[in-house]
């Protein structure tokens, strides 16, 4: 009997996944006595910490009552759904976190649908029961209704529910009786999540993630599906295009605590890191050298938005970045993105200096741009464009389900704003002095909507959206009510000039700084 549990933590954005992982790491005694408590420990990327969101899926393991629990922390935004889709293959069950006030949100539905399709056993954790106006019992029924609508099996519908507050560090089977710690969740994982099946036979492992070390290069991470993988073993890498490449395993590591530990071999069911395999991509299979059997590759949802990336040919060329040529930018887009980010696609255009980059949404693409800027790349980007398809001879565009939670007094302004962008209201519900609105809206209508909604609601609105389907073209959307102030030439901006102009619009330069000049509808992406 294997004392292993593989579990993914899935939820809508900001429902407390990473905070719960912090408390589970504490419960697994991975930190010394007296050491400062971890704060968003798994969000170790600078961009993740600044934005307060999880962008990349990561895994860690803890030991509890003699069981090894492999925990996979996943992003909550729909834009990073590709991360969730690829790592769910490593899990046997999932912890579904739901906010005790907000209830199931669009991304809750998205991640839960993927987990149910893979046959994972869910444990529902209703978090933030310490919030005022929380409604845990009602939310639990909403989760059941959601699972039923997603065609969950009877076994999946018979899910255990744990209540608590990850921030305060307690979990309990009854939300009215707080406990001292979060052991209720760990006990539920051991009790309800099935142990990995031991499959005898030739080895098989699906590469679902990767790591990188400057000493050993790229490291394949995944779960051993069948058989056993050993150090020094000859294996066959089954590529996406059907070709086979012979390779040898130099080292096998398993996840122990916050790091990895070298082992001689790893059995089916455990998650491991393989060093020594060259030229692999996520979704490919490591198989037996004599009888290679590839596993099905990871299916990823299609991108819905594109942006034009091009070299910086503005007057500010070469002032900000180290890598400015088309060769540098293309190498960065082509190599690093396809390696790790399955949901991103790069397509060359007629020009040698520009490329179309396809992604899941504006946030997905903006994180890529900001990451490249921090790495020293200098580039220009065009306006985001939705991907138009022709279905049965009819022009169709991506349509999304939009959810807005806001104070009642702001609802009429928001409804007017969304309907002007071709949105159609599907639900309007009042909950404890706040209004819950649901719309179907074209993806192009969401571009720039978040800032407008926050401004109209004095920062109180909570907005979320997820891709729904392709529908017939909704017609033109009025993009801009006002014009833009542009600089006629480069140079320093003076306080006297800005003072007389500031009543006419917003600036993103300060006195004494160089201006950002608009060229041909594209913005030179750099800080001046």
C-alpha positions, -999 to +999 in steps of 0.1 A: +000+000+000+014+034-010+011+061+016+010+089-010-017+114-018-015+137-049-038+167-046-044+199-066-058+230-049-082+247-073-104+278-068-115+312-082-089+340-079-084+353-043-104+326-026-074+316-004-055+288-022-019+300-015-028+310+021-041+275+027-009+260+013+011+282+037-008+268+066-004+232+053+034+238+051+033+249+087+013+218+097+038+196+079+065+212+101+087+224+072+099+254+091+121+257+122+107+267+156+108+304+159+112+310+121+089+337+107+056+323+094+054+320+056+034+346+037+023+336+002+053+312+003+045+296-030+042+329-049+079+333-051+080+351-084+084+389-082+054+396-105+032+372-084+041+390-052+035+425-066+002+416-082-009+393-053-019+365-077-006+331-086+006+329-122+026+296-124+014+262-109+039+248-084+042+217-063+055+209-028+051+180-005+045+175+032+046+145+055+016+140+078+009+109+100+033+089+079+017+099+046+034+119+019+010+145+005+020+161-028+003+195-030-001+214-064-009+251-060-027+264-092-035+299-105-071+313-101-074+335-132-091+321-163-062+337-183-038+311-167-062+282-172-035+264-193-015+260-161-044+243-143-052+220-172-017+206-175-011+200-137-044+184-129-031+153-147-007+147-118-034+147-091-058+119-078-081+144-061-086+181-056-094+206-028-120+230-042-118+263-022-149+285-022-154+319-005-181+316+022-196+349+010-191+350-028-198+313-035-189+296-068-175+322-093-168+318-130-133+304-125-146+280-099-168+265-126-139+263-151-114+245-128-141+222-113-152+212-148-117+202-157-113+182-125-146+164-129-138+155-165-105+139-153-125+119-126-108+135-096-124+131-062-132+166-048-131+178-012-149+211-008-133+237+015-155+266+023-130+293+033-133+327+050-162+318+073-149+345+096-161+372+072-192+392+081-223+383+061-209+348+052-234+321+043-215+287+044-246+264+043-260+282+013-227+282-005-223+244+001-257+239-017-245+261-045-214+240-050-236+208-051-258+224-077-228+234-097-213+199-096-246+184-106-249+208-136-213+197-146-224+160-148-204+149-118-207+112-109-226+100-078-192+093-061-180+129-069-214+144-057-209+126-023-181+151-014-170+159+021-171+196+032-147+213+055-153+249+068-128+273+082-105+303+078-071+297+062-060+332+073-068+325+109-053+290+106-082+267+115-105+242+097-134+222+111-162+200+099-187+224+115-182+261+108-199+270+141-172+251+161-137+266+152-107+243+160-071+252+169-055+241+136-061+229+100-056+191+107-093+186+096-083+192+060-052+170+062-072+142+078-099+145+051-072+143+024-059+110+038-094+096+044-112+106+011-085+111-016-077+077-032-041+065-031-024+064-066-029+031-084+001+008-086+004-001-123+029-028-131+045-030-165+068-009-187+075+026-175+054+056-186+055+092-175+036+122-189+057+154-187+033+180-172+057+206-160+093+216-162+120+232-141+154+247-150+188+246-134+218+265-147+239+234-137+219+206-153+196+224-178+160+215-182+143+191-158+112+171-167+085+171-140+055+147-140+038+118-124+049+082-131+019+066-147+031+030-148+061+010-139+093+023-124+120+048-135+156+044-123+188+064-124+209+055-154+180+038-172+176+040-210+142+054-220+124+066-251+110+101-254+077+100-274+074+134-291+041+152-301+048+146-338+050+108-333+088+106-335+109+087-309+142+099-293+163+076-272+177+091-240+192+082-206+181+093-172+210+109-153+192+115-120+158+110-104+145+134-078+113+133-057+097+163-040+104+164-003+092+194+016+102+226-001+129+211-023+138+179-041+157+148-029+177+125-051+166+088-051+176+057-070+142+049-084+106+061-083+074+040-084+042+046-103+019+071-086+046+095-073+055+129-087+092+132-097+117+153-115+139+136-142+173+151-151+191+141-183+163+141-209+171+166-237+147+183-262+114+175-245+083+196-244+053+196-219+028+169-229+053+144-242+059+109-227+089+092-212+084+055-220+102+021-222+132+020-246+121-013-262+083-010-261+075+027-261+038+035-255+029+072-256+002+086-233-024+110-247-009+145-249-024+173-228-054+190-244-053+228-239-082+251-247-078+274-277-065+310-272-091+338-277-070+369-281-039+381-300-015+410-299+011+422-324+046+423-310+073+442-330+107+458-326+108+492-310+113+517-339+101+547-320+122+578-312+130+561-278+147+531-295+175+516-274+171+537-243+156+512-220+164+475-228+195+454-235+178+432-262+163+453-290+168+434-322+142+412-339+164+381-335+165+386-297+127+392-294+119+362-317+142+338-298+126+349-265+090+345-278+096+312-297+118+293-273+109+302-237+072+306-242+065+274-261+087+255-236+067+264-205+035+282-215+013+258-235-016+283-239+006+309-257+012+307-294+036+327-316+029+331-353+052+350-378+037+378-399+046+391-434+072+413-418+104+399-403+102+424-374+067+415-361+049+385-347+013+377-336+012+363-301-020+344-292-031+340-255-061+335-232-068+371-224-054+406-218-039+396-183-022+366-198-005+387-225+003+417-202+022+393-178+043+381-208+050+417-218+060+428-182+082+396-178+100+404-210+105+441-200+121+430-167+144+406-186+157+435-206+137+432-238+125+463-256+095+460-279+063+476-292+029+460-288-003+466-308-039+467-295-053+434-283-075+417-310-100+389-305-097+358-327-125+357-353-136+323-367-159+314-395-183+287-384-208+273-410-201+303-432-209+328-405-185+353-388-182+343-351-164+358-322-155+346-286-182+354-260-175+353-223-195+350-191-190+382-171-198+383-133-199+417-114-204+420-077-210+456-066-229+480-043-266+484-054-264+521-060-238+516-087-256+488-106-275+510-131-242+527-143-225+493-148-254+478-166-254+507-190-217+504-195-218+467-203-248+469-226-231+496-246-203+470-252-229+445-266-233+427-233-266+409-224-277+405-188-286+369-178-290+373-140-295+400-114-296+391-077-294+411-045-272+397-017-268+415+016-268+450+002-247+441-028-258+433-063-247+402-082-249+407-120-242+382-148-238+390-185-227+373-217-204+398-235-180+396-265-144+392-255-135+425-272-161+443-250-141+432-219-109+450-231-105+481-209-138+473-190-122+466-157-108+501-151-141+517-162-161+495-138-138+502-109-140+540-116-178+539-118-182+519-086-155+539-066-133+508-065-159+485-049-168+463-078-154+427-081-153+416-117-146+381-131-151+365-165-144+332-183-146+321-219-180+306-229-182+298-266-180+313-301-212+331-312-222+351-343-206+386-346-224+411-323-217+442-344-194+472-339-186+485-304-180+522-298-144+521-285-136+556-275-157+586-263-128+610-260-096+616-280-060+611-267-034+637-260-002+630-280+032+646-281+043+661-314+080+656-307+103+640-281+119+660-253+115+670-217+081+678-203+079+710-182+057+716-152+043+748-167+030+730-198+016+700-179-002+723-154-022+740-182-030+706-199-038+684-169-075+694-168-078+679-203-066+644-197-044+620-177-007+618-182+018+590-176+049+613-174+061+636-147+077+671-151+113+668-161+109+634-177+109+623-213+075+619-229+060+587-243+052+593-279+025+574-298+037+561-332+014+545-357-011+532-331+014+512-312+031+521-279+068+519-273+067+497-243+092+512-219+094+534-189+107+569-194 
